Amino acid sequence: MGFQAHPTALVESESIGEGTRIWAFTHVMPGAVIGRNCNIADHCHIEGGSVVGDNVTVKNLNMVTEGVTLEDGVFVGPHVVFTNDRYARSPRGGHAGSRYADKASWLLPTVIRRGATLGGGSVILPGLVVGEYAMVAAGCVVTRDVPPHCLLKGNPGRPGGWVCFCGLPLVAAGGEARCANCGHQFEVTQSGVTPLGGPT
Ligand SMILES: CC(C)(COP(=O)(O)OP(=O)(O)OC[C@H]1O[C@@H](n2cnc3c(N)ncnc32)[C@H](O)[C@@H]1OP(=O)(O)O)[C@@H](O)C(=O)NCCC(=O)NCCS
């Protein structure tokens, strides 16, 4: 066993990578996949059918639902809400039961791309892609795909600038943007920002 789990954690998955740490009162369900060197904080619930890459940080009080993929290096702030069913109803009795006989008719996968951050208390609606190194603000409700390096704020979430690989806001001038912190430079176009180079 190359990972560490607090004595109160309930770990039912056999796919957990080396160096990963799972803290108190967290439940990792059968069928969940977690990569190497992750930190899964207290009181989380990682459902079967979710995939967590390498070097991912999941802060306290998160439920990573079936169909969610967190790529390498993603940061999930405290109390983020993932969803996987856009028009959710209780499948028990009532009018919607037949829809829940087949996962394909309700489950929408969500992908959080490499290096992205989800701010505390943000809500991620189903079926979306949050782009590489994007930054979702605390409390933001994400209703659309998020471009790479985009800073998204508000409810519903709206683009509010661009951020560097290091997470700090880029300063744009003309068709370029630069990070004052680490010196990375980006080309800025209507469709987004593209890295031009800089320190690695
Ligand atoms: C509201 C909802 C049912 C979808 O309605 P819809 O009519 O298909 O919504 P659309 O995606 O067409 O969006 C319509 C507008 O409403 C906004 N919107 C949609 N859901 C929103 C939400 N939860 N909060 C704020 N704005 C929302 C969209 O941004 C869009 O506005 P815009 O065009 O100005 O950007 C869905 O977005 C939702 O919130 N579902 C609940 C998911 C959930 O909690 N599931 C729990 C079990 S996993």
Ligand as a Chemical Component Dictionary entry (heavy atoms), coordinates in Angstrom:
data_LIG
# 
_chem_comp.id                   LIG 
_chem_comp.type                 NON-POLYMER 
_chem_comp.pdbx_formal_charge   0 
_chem_comp.three_letter_code    LIG 
# 
loop_
_chem_comp_atom.comp_id 
_chem_comp_atom.atom_id 
_chem_comp_atom.alt_atom_id 
_chem_comp_atom.type_symbol 
_chem_comp_atom.charge 
_chem_comp_atom.model_Cartn_x 
_chem_comp_atom.model_Cartn_y 
_chem_comp_atom.model_Cartn_z 
_chem_comp_atom.pdbx_ordinal 
LIG C1  C1  C 0 -31.261 25.504 -14.396 1  
LIG C2  C2  C 0 -30.934 24.169 -15.032 2  
LIG C3  C3  C 0 -31.984 23.146 -14.640 3  
LIG C4  C4  C 0 -30.804 24.215 -16.535 4  
LIG O1  O1  O 0 -31.662 25.075 -17.169 5  
LIG P1  P1  P 0 -31.461 25.338 -18.726 6  
LIG O2  O2  O 0 -32.645 26.095 -19.106 7  
LIG O3  O3  O 0 -31.118 24.098 -19.480 8  
LIG O4  O4  O 0 -30.157 26.280 -18.679 9  
LIG P2  P2  P 0 -29.187 26.738 -19.824 10 
LIG O5  O5  O 0 -27.938 25.931 -19.703 11 
LIG O6  O6  O 0 -29.859 26.756 -21.166 12 
LIG O7  O7  O 0 -28.870 28.220 -19.365 13 
LIG C5  C5  C 0 -29.820 29.293 -19.500 14 
LIG C6  C6  C 0 -29.292 30.510 -18.764 15 
LIG O8  O8  O 0 -29.419 30.290 -17.366 16 
LIG C7  C7  C 0 -28.143 30.371 -16.723 17 
LIG N1  N1  N 0 -28.112 29.324 -15.703 18 
LIG C8  C8  C 0 -28.344 28.004 -15.872 19 
LIG N2  N2  N 0 -28.239 27.371 -14.704 20 
LIG C9  C9  C 0 -27.929 28.312 -13.768 21 
LIG C10 C10 C 0 -27.671 28.249 -12.380 22 
LIG N3  N3  N 0 -27.747 27.082 -11.701 23 
LIG N4  N4  N 0 -27.357 29.396 -11.766 24 
LIG C11 C11 C 0 -27.290 30.576 -12.433 25 
LIG N5  N5  N 0 -27.529 30.682 -13.761 26 
LIG C12 C12 C 0 -27.849 29.558 -14.411 27 
LIG C13 C13 C 0 -27.120 30.133 -17.827 28 
LIG O9  O9  O 0 -25.883 30.759 -17.550 29 
LIG C14 C14 C 0 -27.824 30.762 -19.012 30 
LIG O10 O10 O 0 -27.646 32.170 -18.978 31 
LIG P3  P3  P 0 -26.717 32.907 -20.074 32 
LIG O11 O11 O 0 -27.209 32.452 -21.411 33 
LIG O12 O12 O 0 -26.930 34.349 -19.786 34 
LIG O13 O13 O 0 -25.336 32.411 -19.795 35 
LIG C15 C15 C 0 -29.508 23.708 -14.658 36 
LIG O14 O14 O 0 -28.549 24.649 -15.153 37 
LIG C16 C16 C 0 -29.319 23.447 -13.187 38 
LIG O15 O15 O 0 -28.958 24.329 -12.391 39 
LIG N6  N6  N 0 -29.527 22.147 -12.824 40 
LIG C17 C17 C 0 -29.336 21.655 -11.477 41 
LIG C18 C18 C 0 -28.176 20.671 -11.456 42 
LIG C19 C19 C 0 -28.066 20.063 -10.112 43 
LIG O16 O16 O 0 -27.921 20.737 -9.100  44 
LIG N7  N7  N 0 -28.145 18.714 -10.062 45 
LIG C20 C20 C 0 -28.139 18.035 -8.798  46 
LIG C21 C21 C 0 -27.905 16.566 -8.940  47 
LIG S1  S1  S 0 -26.335 16.155 -9.608  48 
# 
loop_
_chem_comp_bond.comp_id 
_chem_comp_bond.atom_id_1 
_chem_comp_bond.atom_id_2 
_chem_comp_bond.value_order 
_chem_comp_bond.pdbx_ordinal 
LIG C1  C2  SING 1  
LIG C2  C3  SING 2  
LIG C2  C4  SING 3  
LIG C2  C15 SING 4  
LIG C4  O1  SING 5  
LIG O1  P1  SING 6  
LIG P1  O2  DOUB 7  
LIG P1  O3  SING 8  
LIG P1  O4  SING 9  
LIG O4  P2  SING 10 
LIG P2  O5  DOUB 11 
LIG P2  O6  SING 12 
LIG P2  O7  SING 13 
LIG O7  C5  SING 14 
LIG C5  C6  SING 15 
LIG C6  O8  SING 16 
LIG C6  C14 SING 17 
LIG O8  C7  SING 18 
LIG C7  N1  SING 19 
LIG C7  C13 SING 20 
LIG N1  C8  SING 21 
LIG N1  C12 SING 22 
LIG C8  N2  DOUB 23 
LIG N2  C9  SING 24 
LIG C9  C10 SING 25 
LIG C9  C12 DOUB 26 
LIG C10 N3  SING 27 
LIG C10 N4  DOUB 28 
LIG N4  C11 SING 29 
LIG C11 N5  DOUB 30 
LIG N5  C12 SING 31 
LIG C13 O9  SING 32 
LIG C13 C14 SING 33 
LIG C14 O10 SING 34 
LIG O10 P3  SING 35 
LIG P3  O11 DOUB 36 
LIG P3  O12 SING 37 
LIG P3  O13 SING 38 
LIG C15 O14 SING 39 
LIG C15 C16 SING 40 
LIG C16 O15 DOUB 41 
LIG C16 N6  SING 42 
LIG N6  C17 SING 43 
LIG C17 C18 SING 44 
LIG C18 C19 SING 45 
LIG C19 O16 DOUB 46 
LIG C19 N7  SING 47 
LIG N7  C20 SING 48 
LIG C20 C21 SING 49 
LIG C21 S1  SING 50 
# 
